[in-house]
Amino acid sequence: MNETIVVTDKLTKHYGHNTAVDAVSLTVRRGEVYGFLGPNGAGKTTTLRMLLGLVRPTSGTAQVLDGSPGDPRVLRRLGALVEGPGFYPYLSGRDNLRVLARYNRLGDDDVERVLEQVDLTSRGTDAFKSYSLGMKQRLGVAAALLGEPDLLILDEPTNGLDPAGMVDMRDLIRQLADRGQTVLLSSHLLGEVQEICDRVGVISQGRLIAESTVAELRGASSLHVRAEPISRAAEVVRATLGDVTVRRTDGNLQIDTSADRNPEVVRALVDAGVDVHEISSIERSLEEVFFEITSTGASQNGSASAPASQEVAK
């Protein structure tokens, strides 16, 4: 897991006077699912296109699978879906994949394998033009899976999928990582990223402003305690847990400690004669962290913060 297969160093792309990507330095490790998050126009897709060799950087460097982006030896070990799939509309899904397989000197067995992986076997004979948006997206992922690549680069892989399809795609991505394949994906669905990603890079206004595990980004959890008398409860908690922060909020206690201290806190309060009405763990969601750090980054650059929404446009 410590081996890095994607490394960028101050990767930058200017379009005239506009800076799309500004000195981005990120690392993706073998076997992990890396989520690339950012608001609209943040530079996610431009970064992915530079990693694929589709866009030449203005400055900085990138290394993918121990080679340069766009190198044929690298591309043979890489699968990608960026900015939506492109297929022949009058060919069936299966025949579209066969065209790609022939180009890459792969057999029909590989086509059938990826159709099954994305649950399109029963619709493989249907023309691509008849597919729904979600089916087109799944066929694009199937194309990226041809040849069992070491690295998958997926731009919004759950775009257009219904809730059941999103669950299936999430399970597929985790299975790929469990088998040793590496997935680098961009997404605007924060809950989805929280579910499937091992590490996350957050980009705002072209700059990578955070890179860490999801757990580290969310930070430490805290305990919410509703008990009476509250003053006595605060004294008991401080005596039991030692050097922790205990705050009184709306007549309750908020304690900066992990959920595994719950039993200890409850026993101490009950032994001290305190009536415990409620105790629960509070954890920040990735959504809360995302808007906090992107709003901070935007305000530092004199821009308005992104609106707080469950989904962030790519």
C-alpha positions in Angstrom: 0.0 0.0 0.0 2.9 2.4 0.5 4.1 2.1 -3.1 3.1 5.2 -5.1 2.0 4.7 -8.7 0.9 8.3 -9.4 3.0 11.2 -8.3 2.8 14.8 -9.4 5.1 17.6 -8.4 3.8 21.2 -8.7 1.7 20.2 -11.7 0.4 23.4 -13.3 -1.8 24.2 -16.3 -2.4 27.7 -17.7 -4.9 28.6 -20.4 -3.9 32.1 -21.4 -4.1 34.2 -18.3 -6.3 31.6 -16.5 -4.8 29.0 -14.2 -6.8 25.8 -14.3 -4.3 23.8 -12.1 -1.9 25.5 -9.8 1.1 23.6 -8.5 -0.7 20.4 -7.5 1.5 17.8 -5.8 -0.4 14.6 -5.0 0.3 10.9 -4.5 -1.8 7.8 -5.2 -0.7 4.5 -3.6 -1.0 1.1 -5.1 -4.2 -0.8 -4.2 -6.1 2.2 -2.8 -9.2 4.1 -3.9 -8.3 7.8 -4.1 -11.1 10.3 -4.3 -10.4 13.6 -6.0 -12.9 16.3 -4.7 -13.5 19.9 -5.7 -16.2 22.4 -6.6 -17.1 23.4 -10.1 -14.1 24.6 -12.1 -11.6 23.5 -9.4 -9.3 21.7 -11.9 -10.1 18.1 -11.3 -10.8 17.0 -14.8 -7.8 19.0 -16.2 -5.6 17.2 -13.7 -6.9 13.8 -14.7 -6.4 14.7 -18.4 -2.8 15.7 -17.7 -2.2 12.3 -16.0 -3.5 10.6 -19.1 -1.3 12.6 -21.5 -4.4 14.2 -23.1 -3.3 17.7 -21.9 0.3 19.0 -21.7 1.1 20.7 -18.4 2.5 24.3 -18.5 5.0 23.3 -15.8 5.6 20.7 -13.1 5.9 17.0 -13.6 3.8 13.8 -13.3 4.7 10.2 -13.2 2.2 7.4 -13.7 3.0 3.7 -13.3 6.7 4.5 -13.3 6.4 6.3 -16.7 5.4 9.5 -18.3 1.7 10.3 -19.0 0.7 9.2 -22.5 3.5 6.8 -22.9 2.1 3.7 -24.7 3.7 1.4 -22.2 1.8 3.2 -19.4 -1.4 3.4 -21.3 -1.4 -0.4 -21.7 -1.6 -0.7 -18.0 -4.2 2.0 -17.5 -8.0 2.2 -18.0 -9.9 5.5 -18.0 -13.3 7.1 -18.2 -13.1 10.9 -18.4 -15.9 13.3 -19.2 -18.4 10.6 -20.3 -18.1 7.6 -22.5 -17.9 7.9 -26.4 -19.1 4.9 -28.4 -20.6 4.2 -31.8 -24.4 4.8 -31.3 -25.6 2.1 -33.8 -23.4 -0.7 -32.5 -24.4 -2.8 -29.6 -22.7 -2.4 -26.2 -21.0 -5.7 -26.7 -19.8 -4.8 -30.3 -18.5 -1.4 -29.1 -16.4 -3.3 -26.5 -15.3 -5.8 -29.1 -13.9 -2.9 -31.3 -11.9 -1.6 -28.3 -10.8 -5.2 -27.5 -9.5 -5.8 -31.0 -7.6 -2.5 -30.9 -5.9 -3.6 -27.7 -5.4 -7.2 -29.0 -7.8 -8.7 -26.4 -10.2 -11.5 -26.9 -14.0 -11.8 -26.6 -13.6 -13.5 -23.2 -12.4 -10.1 -21.8 -15.4 -8.4 -23.3 -17.8 -10.8 -21.6 -15.9 -10.5 -18.3 -16.3 -6.7 -18.1 -19.9 -6.8 -19.2 -20.6 -9.1 -16.3 -18.7 -6.9 -13.9 -20.9 -3.9 -14.7 -24.1 -5.9 -14.9 -24.7 -5.3 -18.6 -24.6 -8.9 -20.0 -28.3 -9.1 -20.6 -28.3 -5.8 -22.5 -25.1 -6.4 -24.4 -26.9 -6.9 -27.7 -28.9 -3.6 -27.5 -27.7 -0.6 -29.5 -25.7 1.9 -27.5 -28.1 4.7 -28.6 -30.9 2.9 -26.7 -29.0 2.9 -23.4 -30.0 5.1 -20.5 -27.5 7.6 -19.1 -26.6 5.2 -16.3 -26.1 2.2 -18.7 -23.9 4.4 -20.9 -21.8 5.2 -17.8 -21.5 1.5 -16.9 -20.4 0.6 -20.4 -17.8 3.3 -20.1 -16.5 1.8 -16.9 -16.6 -1.6 -18.6 -14.3 -0.2 -21.4 -11.9 1.1 -18.8 -11.8 -2.4 -17.3 -10.7 -4.2 -20.5 -7.3 -5.8 -20.1 -7.5 -5.7 -16.2 -5.5 -2.5 -15.9 -3.3 -1.8 -12.8 -4.7 1.7 -12.6 -8.2 3.0 -13.3 -8.9 6.8 -13.7 -12.6 7.4 -13.5 -14.3 10.8 -13.8 -17.6 10.7 -12.0 -18.2 6.9 -12.3 -21.6 7.0 -10.6 -22.9 9.8 -12.8 -26.5 8.9 -14.0 -26.8 5.8 -11.9 -29.9 5.1 -9.8 -29.4 4.3 -6.1 -29.2 0.6 -6.7 -26.7 1.2 -9.5 -24.6 3.4 -7.3 -24.4 0.7 -4.7 -23.3 -1.8 -7.3 -20.7 0.6 -8.7 -19.4 1.2 -5.2 -19.1 -2.5 -4.5 -17.3 -3.0 -7.8 -14.8 -0.3 -7.1 -14.1 -1.8 -3.7 -13.7 -5.3 -5.2 -11.2 -3.9 -7.7 -9.1 -2.4 -4.9 -9.3 -5.6 -2.9 -7.9 -7.4 -5.9 -4.9 -5.1 -6.0 -6.1 -2.6 -8.7 -5.8 1.1 -7.9 -8.7 3.5 -8.6 -8.3 7.3 -8.9 -11.8 8.8 -9.2 -13.3 12.3 -9.1 -16.7 12.6 -7.7 -19.2 15.3 -6.5 -21.1 12.8 -4.3 -19.5 13.4 -0.9 -21.3 10.5 0.8 -20.2 8.1 -1.9 -16.6 9.2 -1.5 -16.8 8.8 2.3 -18.1 5.2 1.8 -15.5 3.9 -0.7 -12.3 6.0 -0.7 -9.2 5.3 1.4 -7.7 8.7 0.8 -9.0 12.0 -0.5 -7.4 15.0 -2.2 -9.4 18.2 -2.1 -8.8 20.8 -4.8 -10.1 24.3 -4.8 -9.4 27.1 -7.4 -6.7 24.8 -8.9 -4.8 24.2 -5.7 -4.7 21.0 -3.7 -5.7 22.2 -0.2 -5.9 18.9 1.6 -4.8 15.3 1.1 -5.3 12.7 3.7 -7.4 9.7 4.7 -11.1 10.3 5.1 -10.9 9.6 8.8 -8.1 12.1 9.3 -9.9 14.7 7.4 -13.0 14.2 9.5 -11.0 14.6 12.6 -11.6 13.4 16.1 -15.0 12.4 17.3 -16.7 13.8 20.4 -19.3 12.6 22.9 -22.7 14.3 23.5 -24.0 13.7 27.1 -27.3 14.8 28.5 -27.4 14.3 32.2 -28.5 15.8 35.5 -27.2 17.6 37.4 -25.1 18.9 34.6 -22.4 20.6 36.8 -21.8 17.3 38.7 -21.7 15.4 35.4 -19.0 17.8 34.1 -16.9 17.3 37.2 -17.2 13.5 37.0 -16.2 13.5 33.3 -13.2 15.6 33.9 -12.1 13.5 36.8 -12.6 10.3 34.8 -11.1 11.2 31.5 -8.4 13.6 32.6 -7.0 16.1 30.2 -9.9 16.4 27.7 -12.0 19.3 26.6 -15.5 19.4 28.2 -17.9 22.0 26.9 -21.4 22.9 28.1 -23.7 23.4 25.1 -27.4 24.1 25.4 -27.5 22.5 28.9 -25.6 19.4 27.7 -22.0 18.3 27.6 -19.8 17.9 24.6 -16.6 15.9 25.2 -13.6 15.7 22.8 -12.9 12.0 23.0 -13.6 8.8 21.0 -16.8 6.7 21.1 -14.9 3.8 22.8 -14.9 5.8 26.0 -18.7 5.7 26.2 -18.9 2.8 28.7 -16.3 4.3 30.9 -18.2 7.6 31.0 -21.5 6.0 31.7 -20.2 3.9 34.6 -18.5 6.8 36.2 -21.6 9.0 36.0 -24.0 6.3 37.3 -21.6 5.5 40.2 -21.5 9.2 41.1 -25.3 9.3 41.3 -25.8 11.3 38.1 -28.9 10.6 36.0 -27.8 9.9 32.4 -30.5 10.5 29.8 -28.5 10.3 26.7 -25.0 9.7 25.4 -24.0 9.6 21.8 -21.0 9.9 19.5 -20.7 12.9 17.2 -18.6 12.7 14.1 -18.2 15.3 11.4 -19.2 14.1 7.9 -17.0 14.5 4.9 -19.5 17.0 3.6 -19.0 19.3 6.6 -15.2 19.1 6.4 -15.3 19.7 2.6 -17.2 22.9 2.8 -15.2 24.1 5.8 -11.8 23.7 4.0 -13.0 24.9 0.6 -14.8 27.9 2.1 -11.6 28.7 4.0 -9.5 28.4 0.9 -12.0 30.5 -1.1 -12.1 33.3 1.5 -8.3 33.5 1.7 -8.4 34.1 -2.1 -11.1 36.7 -1.8 -13.8 34.5 -3.3 -17.2 33.5 -2.1 -17.5 30.1 -0.5 -19.2 27.2 -2.2 -22.9 26.7 -1.3 -23.5 24.0 1.3 -25.1 21.2 -0.6 -25.0 17.4 -0.5 -23.7 17.4 -4.1 -20.9 19.5 -5.5 -20.8 20.0 -9.2 -17.5 18.7 -10.7 
